[in-house]
Amino acid sequence: MKFPSLIDITGKAQNAFKRFPVTLVWAILGSFFFIFLLEDNSGELLEKYSDLLLTLSLGVSWLIGTQFFLEQLKNPKKWIGLKLIVLVLLFLFYWHLPDLSVSDVDPTYFVRFFLYFIAGHLFVLFAPFAVKWNKEAYWNYLKLVGYAIIRSAFFSGVLYLGLVLALLAIDSLFNVDIKGERYGQLFVFCLGIVNTWIYLSDFPKEILGNRTIAFNKALEVFVKYILIPLVLLYILILYAYGLKILIQWELPEGWVSYLVTALSLLGFLVQIIINPVQNSIKSWVINRFYPWFYLLLLPLILLLFVAIFRRIGDYGFTENRYFVLVGAFWILGMAIYLLFDAKKRLKVLPISLFILTILSSFGFWGAFSISRKSQIREFQKVYKEVASKDNRASSKEYGQLKSILSYLDDRNTLSQLDVVTGTGLSLQEILKDTVDGKLKTYGWLDTEKVLDSLGVVLDPKELELENVHGNYYNYYAHGNTVQNFDISDYSIFTKLSIDASTADSISLGSCFMKYRSKLPLLTLHEKVDGQTFLEIPLEPKLRELTQYGRNLYSIDPEKLVMEFKNDSAFAKVVFADLGFYVKKDSIAINHANVYLFLKQP
């Protein structure tokens, strides 16, 4: 085995830079910028420039694919402006992003980034063959891409591990204080610069001329004894599940769609690997993979459609359901194409998925527009159904309305429900009536208060059912809840933690406290004779709090203050956080942090 010399390595690095100058400059500058941001251990700079970091990470694959595409044209210099177009599109992507450092960013921007990130990598998989085709050359190109990914990941991973161990050794042996940020900066350097440079160093320029198939034994073993058995395992599981739902005569669960999708992608991967040697290699399993895999896949695709249409029928479109449905149609189309097309141009797989990925990211036909309109229609349908029952919602309807409100609020489109509700209320006006102009607590919309403003209540029958099984209430105070209390007049000031493991007796200096968990009660006792001098019943306050809903985050903090007084003592109790279960005939604290102020004459 011949190991590469230093001259070979530096030569390949120089050739890679000459061939991919824009890509490597982009990767190097982006990596050093990321390294600079990591110097700030507060993370504020990362949040401030997260939009630029997303754009920089997005550009690498698109620039690589553009270079591969240009190199296969007859006159690449004539189309050199294509790189400029790609750079302009990357700038437009950066320009369209909002300030990502705020807490309530529309998640569609991140989904769109992920779509373009996937599309960029798909572009790399077919860029040299976008206008030309050769079966053997394409298979060799995909094989080279796979090996390049493994090789670059291995080399950069070993380098990173070695450098980390070196830093740890210096830190331990020489007592040199090495900042924790250095490890993250090393990771960015190895991933962004070393990994990218190694990946690009071994690609031949004449990709279309590489037509000699080398299907080695290791690849054959990998396909025969790992990939194909996994395909068979997934098929057996899914057919067994299909038999189960037929016997029980029930609709499939939504989760099955992910398993069918995974099976399809795994099968397509096997087809790509074995495509040039499927008929010539001496292996019954590989020879028979086509057409049996596709014949067995078609009924499972039907199962996939039933599962996703069931979820869409029940709850409408969301981005996830949109992508699963588009993926289902793509899987069906590719299965039919690979089953019946004699030429089987494998570049159709990444090209078609690339087009669908780009198209689904914008327009009235895209994932975001269709999902938003669908959820508004679902809200209108459920809201009308609830209105026909005197605004009394079942538990399922109440939960669905809350889910849609949260969905639309995350996407800053809550105001589009104003026309749907038909109440004359503006949800934006409802929001203005609350603290800081928002009906939110720590970034979350209080959906129960929105529904309360719309007059929607949970059906009493549902409440009775919840009283049987229990209902959970939760509160957390933001900031210091006792900073405005004067403690100078109190003999005892302490913080107590109450949960299932709280001791029966807690010492408080000159006295001690007992806690009763059933129908929660605090009692204060003299340490000398154990005599009770003050009782603090918690149950009435907890039951009073239930009228404000289960999420108590936006409640007035004054309502979490209790005062108790008799001839022997005066006590003030302030809840800092609280979680408790309520049933019809019982109540129990799950957790609570309580400040106790005690004054004795």
MIMI-340716 format. One line per field, with one value per residue (C-alpha): residue number from 1; chain; z, x, y. Coordinates in Angstrom, 1 decimal. Each point is the difference from the previous one (the first is absolute). Layout:
N
num [NUM_...]
cadena [A_...]
up [Z_...]
east [X_...]
north [Y_...]
! end
This chain:
601
num [1_2_3_4_5_6_7_8_9_10_11_12_13_14_15_16_17_18_19_20_21_22_23_24_25_26_27_28_29_30_31_32_33_34_35_36_37_38_39_40_41_42_43_44_45_46_47_48_49_50_51_52_53_54_55_56_57_58_59_60_61_62_63_64_65_66_67_68_69_70_71_72_73_74_75_76_77_78_79_80_81_82_83_84_85_86_87_88_89_90_91_92_93_94_95_96_97_98_99_100_101_102_103_104_105_106_107_108_109_110_111_112_113_114_115_116_117_118_119_120_121_122_123_124_125_126_127_128_129_130_131_132_133_134_135_136_137_138_139_140_141_142_143_144_145_146_147_148_149_150_151_152_153_154_155_156_157_158_159_160_161_162_163_164_165_166_167_168_169_170_171_172_173_174_175_176_177_178_179_180_181_182_183_184_185_186_187_188_189_190_191_192_193_194_195_196_197_198_199_200_201_202_203_204_205_206_207_208_209_210_211_212_213_214_215_216_217_218_219_220_221_222_223_224_225_226_227_228_229_230_231_232_233_234_235_236_237_238_239_240_241_242_243_244_245_246_247_248_249_250_251_252_253_254_255_256_257_258_259_260_261_262_263_264_265_266_267_268_269_270_271_272_273_274_275_276_277_278_279_280_281_282_283_284_285_286_287_288_289_290_291_292_293_294_295_296_297_298_299_300_301_302_303_304_305_306_307_308_309_310_311_312_313_314_315_316_317_318_319_320_321_322_323_324_325_326_327_328_329_330_331_332_333_334_335_336_337_338_339_340_341_342_343_344_345_346_347_348_349_350_351_352_353_354_355_356_357_358_359_360_361_362_363_364_365_366_367_368_369_370_371_372_373_374_375_376_377_378_379_380_381_382_383_384_385_386_387_388_389_390_391_392_393_394_395_396_397_398_399_400_401_402_403_404_405_406_407_408_409_410_411_412_413_414_415_416_417_418_419_420_421_422_423_424_425_426_427_428_429_430_431_432_433_434_435_436_437_438_439_440_441_442_443_444_445_446_447_448_449_450_451_452_453_454_455_456_457_458_459_460_461_462_463_464_465_466_467_468_469_470_471_472_473_474_475_476_477_478_479_480_481_482_483_484_485_486_487_488_489_490_491_492_493_494_495_496_497_498_499_500_501_502_503_504_505_506_507_508_509_510_511_512_513_514_515_516_517_518_519_520_521_522_523_524_525_526_527_528_529_530_531_532_533_534_535_536_537_538_539_540_541_542_543_544_545_546_547_548_549_550_551_552_553_554_555_556_557_558_559_560_561_562_563_564_565_566_567_568_569_570_571_572_573_574_575_576_577_578_579_580_581_582_583_584_585_586_587_588_589_590_591_592_593_594_595_596_597_598_599_600_601]
cadena [A_A_A_A_A_A_A_A_A_A_A_A_A_A_A_A_A_A_A_A_A_A_A_A_A_A_A_A_A_A_A_A_A_A_A_A_A_A_A_A_A_A_A_A_A_A_A_A_A_A_A_A_A_A_A_A_A_A_A_A_A_A_A_A_A_A_A_A_A_A_A_A_A_A_A_A_A_A_A_A_A_A_A_A_A_A_A_A_A_A_A_A_A_A_A_A_A_A_A_A_A_A_A_A_A_A_A_A_A_A_A_A_A_A_A_A_A_A_A_A_A_A_A_A_A_A_A_A_A_A_A_A_A_A_A_A_A_A_A_A_A_A_A_A_A_A_A_A_A_A_A_A_A_A_A_A_A_A_A_A_A_A_A_A_A_A_A_A_A_A_A_A_A_A_A_A_A_A_A_A_A_A_A_A_A_A_A_A_A_A_A_A_A_A_A_A_A_A_A_A_A_A_A_A_A_A_A_A_A_A_A_A_A_A_A_A_A_A_A_A_A_A_A_A_A_A_A_A_A_A_A_A_A_A_A_A_A_A_A_A_A_A_A_A_A_A_A_A_A_A_A_A_A_A_A_A_A_A_A_A_A_A_A_A_A_A_A_A_A_A_A_A_A_A_A_A_A_A_A_A_A_A_A_A_A_A_A_A_A_A_A_A_A_A_A_A_A_A_A_A_A_A_A_A_A_A_A_A_A_A_A_A_A_A_A_A_A_A_A_A_A_A_A_A_A_A_A_A_A_A_A_A_A_A_A_A_A_A_A_A_A_A_A_A_A_A_A_A_A_A_A_A_A_A_A_A_A_A_A_A_A_A_A_A_A_A_A_A_A_A_A_A_A_A_A_A_A_A_A_A_A_A_A_A_A_A_A_A_A_A_A_A_A_A_A_A_A_A_A_A_A_A_A_A_A_A_A_A_A_A_A_A_A_A_A_A_A_A_A_A_A_A_A_A_A_A_A_A_A_A_A_A_A_A_A_A_A_A_A_A_A_A_A_A_A_A_A_A_A_A_A_A_A_A_A_A_A_A_A_A_A_A_A_A_A_A_A_A_A_A_A_A_A_A_A_A_A_A_A_A_A_A_A_A_A_A_A_A_A_A_A_A_A_A_A_A_A_A_A_A_A_A_A_A_A_A_A_A_A_A_A_A_A_A_A_A_A_A_A_A_A_A_A_A_A_A_A_A_A_A_A_A_A_A_A_A_A_A_A_A_A_A_A_A_A_A_A_A_A_A_A_A_A_A_A_A_A_A_A_A_A_A_A_A_A_A_A_A_A_A_A_A_A_A_A_A_A_A_A_A_A_A_A_A_A_A_A_A_A_A_A_A_A_A_A_A_A_A_A_A_A]
up [0.0_-1.1_2.4_-1.5_0.4_1.3_-3.5_-1.3_2.8_-0.6_-3.7_0.2_2.4_-2.4_-3.0_2.1_0.7_-3.6_-1.1_2.8_1.0_0.7_2.0_2.2_0.6_1.0_2.4_1.4_0.7_1.3_2.4_1.3_0.5_2.0_2.0_0.8_1.2_2.3_1.8_1.7_2.6_0.7_-3.3_-0.8_-3.2_-1.2_0.4_-1.6_-3.1_-0.3_-3.3_-1.5_1.3_-1.6_-3.3_0.2_0.8_-2.8_-2.7_0.1_-1.7_-2.5_-1.1_-0.2_-2.2_-2.2_-0.7_-0.9_-2.3_-1.8_-0.5_-2.1_-2.5_-3.3_0.8_3.8_-0.2_-1.9_3.0_2.7_0.9_1.5_3.1_0.3_-0.2_2.8_2.1_-0.6_1.0_3.2_0.7_-0.6_2.4_2.6_-0.7_0.4_3.5_3.0_3.2_1.2_3.4_1.3_1.7_-2.2_-3.4_-2.6_-0.3_-3.7_-0.6_1.6_-2.0_-3.2_0.8_0.6_-3.4_-1.8_1.9_-1.2_-3.5_-0.1_0.9_-2.6_-2.6_0.7_-0.7_-3.6_-1.0_-2.4_-1.7_-0.2_-3.8_-0.8_0.9_0.3_2.2_1.0_0.5_2.2_2.2_0.4_0.9_2.7_1.3_0.0_1.9_2.6_0.5_0.1_2.8_2.0_-0.6_0.9_3.1_1.1_-0.5_1.5_2.9_0.8_-0.2_2.3_2.5_-0.1_0.6_2.8_1.8_-0.5_1.6_2.9_0.5_0.1_2.4_2.3_-0.2_0.0_1.9_-3.0_0.2_-3.4_-0.6_-0.8_-3.1_-1.6_-0.4_-1.9_-2.1_-0.9_-1.0_-2.3_-1.5_-0.7_-1.3_-2.0_-1.5_0.3_-0.7_-3.0_-1.5_0.3_-1.5_-3.1_-0.5_-1.7_-2.6_-3.5_-2.4_-2.8_1.9_-3.1_-1.2_3.0_-1.4_1.4_2.7_3.0_2.2_2.7_2.4_3.0_-1.7_-1.1_3.6_1.3_-2.3_0.3_3.7_1.5_-2.3_-1.7_3.3_1.6_-3.0_0.6_3.7_-0.6_-2.6_2.4_2.8_-2.3_-1.5_3.5_1.0_-3.1_0.8_3.6_-1.1_-2.5_2.7_2.5_-2.8_1.1_-1.7_0.1_2.5_-1.4_1.2_-2.6_-2.7_1.3_-0.1_-3.6_-1.0_1.6_-1.7_-3.4_0.4_1.1_-3.0_-2.4_1.5_-0.6_-3.6_-0.6_1.4_-2.0_-3.2_-2.3_1.1_0.8_-3.0_-0.2_3.6_1.2_2.9_0.1_2.6_-2.0_-3.4_1.4_1.9_-3.1_-0.5_3.3_2.2_-2.0_-0.3_3.8_0.6_-2.0_2.6_2.8_-1.9_0.1_3.8_0.0_-1.8_2.3_3.1_-1.1_-1.5_3.3_1.9_-2.5_0.1_3.8_0.7_-3.4_-1.6_1.9_-1.5_1.2_-1.5_-3.2_-0.4_0.8_-2.7_-2.6_1.0_-0.4_-3.6_-0.8_1.3_-2.0_-3.1_0.4_0.7_-3.2_-2.0_1.3_-0.5_-3.6_-1.6_-1.8_0.2_3.7_-0.1_3.7_-0.1_-0.2_3.7_1.3_-2.8_0.7_3.8_-0.5_-2.1_2.6_2.8_-1.6_-1.1_3.4_1.6_-1.5_-1.8_0.7_-0.8_2.5_3.4_2.0_-1.8_-0.3_3.7_1.3_-2.1_1.0_3.8_-0.4_-1.6_2.7_2.7_-1.8_-0.2_3.6_1.3_-1.9_1.4_3.5_-0.5_-1.0_3.5_2.0_-0.2_2.0_-1.5_0.5_1.3_-3.6_-1.5_2.8_-0.5_-3.8_0.3_2.4_-2.3_-3.0_1.9_1.0_-3.6_-1.4_2.7_-0.6_-3.6_0.9_-1.8_2.9_-1.2_-3.0_2.3_0.7_-3.0_0.8_3.6_-1.1_3.5_-0.9_2.3_-1.3_1.3_-0.2_2.3_2.4_0.0_0.8_3.1_1.7_1.6_-2.5_-2.7_-0.5_1.3_0.6_2.9_-0.6_-3.8_0.1_-1.0_2.8_-2.3_2.8_0.5_-3.7_-0.1_3.1_-1.7_-2.9_2.5_-0.6_3.1_0.7_0.2_3.7_-0.8_-1.0_3.2_2.0_-1.9_0.8_3.6_0.1_-1.7_1.4_-1.3_0.2_0.7_-0.3_1.0_-0.2_1.1_-2.4_2.0_3.8_1.5_3.4_-0.9_1.0_3.4_3.1_2.3_2.8_2.1_-0.3_2.4_-2.6_-3.8_-1.9_-3.3_0.1_-2.6_0.0_-2.0_0.5_1.9_2.5_3.5_2.5_2.3_-1.0_2.5_-0.1_2.8_3.1_-1.4_-2.5_-2.8_-1.0_-3.5_-0.8_-3.6_-0.1_-0.2_0.4_3.3_1.7_3.8_2.2_3.4_3.0_0.2_3.8_0.5_-3.6_0.4_-3.2_-0.1_-3.6_-2.8_-3.7_-2.2_-3.6_-1.5_-0.2_-1.8_-2.5_-0.8_-0.5_-2.5_-2.2_-1.3_-1.8_-2.3_0.2_-1.3_2.8_-1.4_-0.7_3.2_2.3_2.4_2.8_-0.3_1.0_3.4_3.1_3.5_3.2_3.5_3.5_3.5_-0.1_-3.4_-3.4_-3.1_-3.7_-2.7_-3.5_-2.8_-2.3_-2.1_0.4_-1.6_1.3_-1.0_0.7_0.1_1.1_3.5_0.5_-0.8_0.1_-0.5_-2.5_0.6_1.6_1.1_2.7_1.9_3.6_2.1_3.7_2.7_3.7_2.8]
east [0.0_1.5_-0.6_-0.2_3.1_0.0_0.6_-3.1_-2.1_1.1_-0.3_-3.6_-0.8_1.4_-1.9_-3.2_0.4_0.7_-3.1_-2.4_1.4_-3.4_-1.3_3.2_0.2_-3.6_0.6_3.2_-1.4_-3.2_1.9_2.2_-3.0_-1.7_3.2_0.0_-3.6_0.8_2.5_-3.0_-1.0_-3.3_-1.4_-1.4_2.1_-1.1_-3.7_0.7_1.6_-1.9_-1.6_3.5_1.2_-3.0_0.8_3.7_-0.8_-2.6_2.4_2.7_-2.0_-1.6_3.4_1.5_-3.0_0.3_3.7_-0.7_-2.8_2.2_2.9_-2.1_-1.1_1.8_0.9_0.0_1.4_-3.1_-2.2_2.3_-2.7_-2.0_2.2_-0.9_-3.7_0.5_1.7_-2.8_-2.6_1.9_0.0_-3.7_-0.5_2.0_-2.0_-3.4_0.9_-1.4_1.9_0.5_1.3_-3.6_-1.9_-3.2_1.5_-2.3_1.2_-0.7_3.3_1.9_-2.0_0.7_3.7_-0.1_-1.8_2.7_2.7_-1.3_-0.5_3.6_1.3_-2.4_1.4_3.5_-1.4_-1.0_1.8_2.6_-2.8_-2.7_0.3_2.0_-0.4_2.1_-1.1_3.4_1.5_-2.9_0.4_3.7_-0.7_-2.5_2.5_2.7_-2.3_-0.7_3.7_0.9_-2.6_1.4_3.6_-0.3_-2.1_2.6_3.0_-1.5_-1.4_3.3_1.7_-2.5_0.2_3.8_0.1_-2.6_2.2_3.0_-1.8_-1.1_3.6_1.3_-2.7_0.7_3.8_0.9_-2.9_-0.8_-3.6_-1.5_-3.4_-2.9_-0.7_3.2_-1.5_-3.0_2.3_2.1_-3.1_-1.1_3.5_0.1_-3.5_-0.2_3.5_1.8_-3.0_-1.1_3.5_0.6_-3.4_0.8_3.6_-0.6_-2.8_1.2_-0.8_-1.1_-2.8_-1.9_3.1_0.2_-1.9_1.7_-2.1_1.9_-2.6_2.3_-0.7_-0.5_-2.8_-1.7_0.2_-1.4_-3.0_-0.7_0.4_-0.9_-2.2_-2.2_-0.7_-1.0_-2.4_-1.5_-0.4_-1.9_-2.2_-0.9_-0.8_-2.2_-1.8_-0.6_-1.4_-2.1_-1.4_-0.8_-2.0_-1.9_-0.9_-1.0_-1.5_1.5_1.8_3.8_1.9_1.7_3.4_0.0_0.5_3.6_0.8_-1.2_2.0_3.1_-0.5_-0.4_3.1_2.0_-1.3_0.9_3.5_0.4_-1.2_2.6_2.8_-0.8_-1.3_3.0_0.7_-3.5_-0.2_3.7_0.9_-0.4_-2.4_-3.6_-1.0_1.4_-1.2_-3.6_-0.1_-1.6_-3.0_-1.0_0.8_-2.2_-2.9_0.1_0.3_-3.1_-2.5_2.0_-0.2_-3.8_0.3_2.1_-2.7_-2.7_2.0_0.8_-3.4_-1.5_2.1_-0.8_-3.7_-0.1_2.2_0.8_3.4_3.1_3.4_1.0_-3.2_0.6_3.5_-1.1_-2.7_2.4_2.5_-2.7_-0.8_3.8_0.5_-2.9_1.3_3.5_-1.2_-2.0_2.8_2.6_-2.4_-1.0_2.7_2.6_2.8_-0.4_1.9_0.8_0.6_-3.8_-0.2_2.0_-1.1_-3.7_0.4_2.1_-2.8_-2.7_2.1_0.5_-3.7_-1.3_1.9_-2.0_-3.3_-3.6_0.7_2.8_0.0_-0.3_-2.9_-2.1_0.7_-1.0_-3.2_-0.9_0.4_-2.2_-2.6_0.3_-0.4_-3.1_-1.5_0.6_-1.0_-3.3_-0.6_0.7_-2.2_-3.0_0.4_-0.2_3.7_0.6_3.0_0.9_3.4_1.2_-1.5_1.4_3.5_-0.2_-1.0_2.9_2.4_-1.1_0.3_3.5_0.9_-1.3_1.6_3.4_-0.4_-1.2_-3.4_-2.4_-1.8_-1.3_-2.5_-1.8_-2.3_-0.4_-1.3_-2.7_-0.2_1.1_3.0_3.5_2.5_2.6_-2.1_-0.3_3.7_0.3_-2.0_2.6_3.4_2.6_-2.6_0.1_-2.1_3.1_2.0_3.8_-0.5_-3.0_-3.5_-2.6_-2.5_-2.4_-0.5_-0.5_-2.7_-1.5_-0.1_-1.9_-2.4_1.1_-0.1_0.6_-3.2_-1.0_-0.2_3.7_0.8_-1.7_2.1_3.1_-0.9_0.0_3.4_1.6_0.9_3.4_0.7_3.3_1.5_3.5_0.9_2.4_2.7_0.2_-3.5_1.0_2.4_-2.6_-0.9_1.5_1.3_1.3_-3.1_0.1_1.8_0.2_0.4_0.7_-0.6_-1.7_-0.1_-3.1_-0.4_-0.7_3.3_-0.4_0.7_-2.9_1.8_2.3_2.0_-0.4_2.3_-2.2_-2.9_-0.6_-2.5_-2.0_-1.4_-3.0_-0.2_-3.7_-2.1_3.3_0.5_3.0_0.0_2.5_1.0_2.0_3.3_-0.2_-3.3_-1.1_-3.2_-1.6_-0.2_-1.0_-1.7_0.5_-2.6_1.2_-3.0_-2.4_2.6_0.7_-3.6_-0.4_2.8_-1.7_-2.5_2.9_0.8_2.6_2.8_0.4_3.1_-1.8_-1.9_0.4_2.8_-2.1_-2.3_2.8_0.4_-1.7_-0.2_-0.9_-0.3_-1.1_0.9_3.3_1.5_-0.3_1.2_0.2_0.4_1.2_0.1_3.0_-1.1_-2.7_-1.4_-2.9_-2.7_-3.7_-2.7_-3.6_0.7_3.8_2.9_3.7_3.1_2.5_2.6_0.1_2.6_-1.4_1.4_-1.2_0.0_-0.7_-0.5_-0.5_-0.7]
north [0.0_3.3_2.9_3.5_2.2_3.6_1.2_-2.0_1.5_3.6_-0.4_-1.3_2.9_2.6_-1.6_0.0_3.7_0.8_-2.0_1.2_3.4_1.6_-3.0_-0.3_3.8_-0.1_-2.9_1.5_3.4_-1.4_-2.4_2.8_2.2_-2.8_-0.5_3.7_-0.1_-3.0_2.2_1.7_-2.7_1.8_-1.1_3.4_0.4_-3.4_1.1_3.4_-1.5_-3.2_1.1_0.5_-3.4_-1.7_1.6_-0.9_-3.6_-0.1_1.3_-2.8_-2.7_2.3_1.4_-3.6_-1.1_3.1_-0.7_-3.6_1.1_2.6_-2.5_-2.3_2.7_0.4_3.6_0.5_3.6_1.0_-1.0_1.4_2.5_-2.9_0.2_3.7_-0.9_-2.6_2.6_2.5_-2.6_-0.7_3.7_0.1_-2.9_1.9_3.2_-1.7_-1.4_1.9_0.7_-3.6_1.1_0.7_-2.7_-0.1_-0.5_-1.6_-3.6_0.0_1.8_-2.9_-2.5_1.9_0.0_-3.8_-0.5_2.1_-1.8_-3.4_1.3_1.2_-3.5_-1.6_2.4_-1.4_-3.5_0.8_3.3_-1.6_-2.0_2.7_0.3_-3.2_-3.6_-3.2_-2.8_-1.3_3.5_1.0_-3.0_0.6_3.6_-0.9_-2.6_2.7_2.4_-2.7_-0.8_3.7_0.6_-3.0_0.9_3.7_-0.8_-2.5_2.1_3.2_-2.0_-1.6_3.4_1.6_-2.9_0.3_3.7_-0.2_-2.7_2.3_2.9_-2.2_-1.2_3.6_0.9_-2.9_-0.2_3.7_1.5_2.2_1.3_-0.7_1.6_-2.3_2.0_-1.3_-3.4_1.3_2.2_-3.0_-1.9_2.8_0.2_-3.8_-0.2_3.2_0.2_-3.4_-2.1_2.1_0.2_-3.8_-0.7_2.1_-1.2_-3.3_0.7_-0.5_2.8_-2.3_-1.6_-1.1_-1.8_-2.4_-3.0_-3.0_-1.8_-1.3_-1.8_-1.4_-2.8_2.2_1.9_-3.3_-1.3_3.3_-0.2_-3.8_-0.4_3.4_2.2_-2.6_-1.9_3.4_0.5_-3.4_0.6_3.3_-1.7_-2.8_2.5_2.1_-3.0_-1.4_3.4_0.1_-3.4_1.2_3.0_-2.1_-2.6_2.8_2.1_3.2_2.9_0.1_2.2_3.1_-1.3_-2.7_2.6_0.6_-3.7_-0.4_3.1_-1.4_-3.4_1.8_2.0_-3.0_-2.0_2.8_0.1_-3.7_0.5_2.7_-2.1_-3.2_1.7_-0.5_-3.6_-1.3_-2.3_-1.0_-0.8_-3.6_0.6_-1.1_2.6_2.9_-1.4_-0.3_3.3_1.5_-0.3_-1.7_2.9_2.4_-2.5_-0.5_3.8_1.0_-1.3_1.6_3.3_-0.4_-0.4_3.2_2.0_-1.3_0.9_3.6_0.7_-1.1_2.5_2.8_-0.9_0.2_3.0_1.7_0.8_0.9_0.4_-3.5_-1.6_2.0_-1.4_-3.5_0.2_1.4_-2.6_-2.7_1.2_0.1_-3.5_-1.3_1.8_-1.3_-3.6_0.0_1.5_-2.5_-2.8_0.7_2.2_-2.1_2.6_0.8_3.3_0.3_3.7_0.3_-0.8_3.0_2.4_-0.7_0.3_3.2_1.6_-1.0_1.3_3.4_0.3_-0.8_2.9_2.8_1.0_-0.6_-3.7_-0.2_-1.7_3.3_1.5_-3.2_-0.9_3.4_0.1_-3.5_0.7_3.1_-2.2_-2.6_2.7_1.3_-3.5_-0.9_3.5_-0.2_-3.5_1.3_3.1_-2.3_-1.6_3.3_0.4_-3.1_-2.0_-3.6_-0.7_-0.9_3.1_2.2_-1.5_0.4_3.7_0.6_-1.8_2.1_3.3_-0.9_-1.0_3.2_2.1_-1.5_1.1_3.5_-0.5_-0.1_3.0_-1.9_-1.7_3.3_-0.6_-3.7_0.5_2.4_1.4_3.5_-0.4_0.7_-2.4_2.7_2.2_-2.9_-0.2_3.7_-0.4_-2.1_0.6_1.4_0.0_-3.8_-2.8_-1.9_-1.3_-0.4_-0.3_-2.3_0.9_-0.5_-1.8_-0.7_3.8_0.5_-2.6_1.5_3.4_-1.7_-1.6_-3.5_-2.2_-3.7_-2.0_-0.7_-3.7_0.1_1.8_-2.7_-2.6_2.0_0.2_-3.8_-0.4_3.2_3.4_1.5_3.7_1.8_3.3_1.5_3.5_1.9_1.8_0.7_-0.3_1.3_2.9_2.6_-1.5_1.5_-2.8_2.2_-0.6_-3.8_-2.3_-2.8_0.2_-3.2_-1.8_-3.4_-2.7_-2.1_-3.2_-3.7_-0.5_2.9_-1.0_-0.1_2.4_3.0_2.0_3.8_1.1_0.7_-2.1_-2.7_-0.6_-3.1_-0.6_-2.1_-1.1_-1.1_3.2_2.0_1.6_1.7_0.1_1.9_-1.4_1.2_-1.8_-0.3_-1.8_-0.7_2.0_1.3_3.8_0.6_-2.0_0.9_-1.8_-0.1_-1.8_2.9_2.2_-2.8_-0.5_3.7_0.0_-2.5_2.6_1.7_-3.0_-2.7_2.3_2.5_1.8_3.3_0.2_3.0_-0.9_1.5_-2.9_-2.3_1.7_-1.2_1.5_-1.7_1.5_-0.9_1.1_-1.9_0.8_1.6_-1.8_0.9_-2.7_0.8_-2.6_0.3_-3.0_-2.5_-3.2_-1.9_-2.6_0.6_-2.7_0.2_-1.1_0.5_2.3_-0.6_2.2_-1.5_2.7_3.5_2.5_2.2_3.0_0.1_3.2_-0.5_2.5_-0.9_2.4]
! end
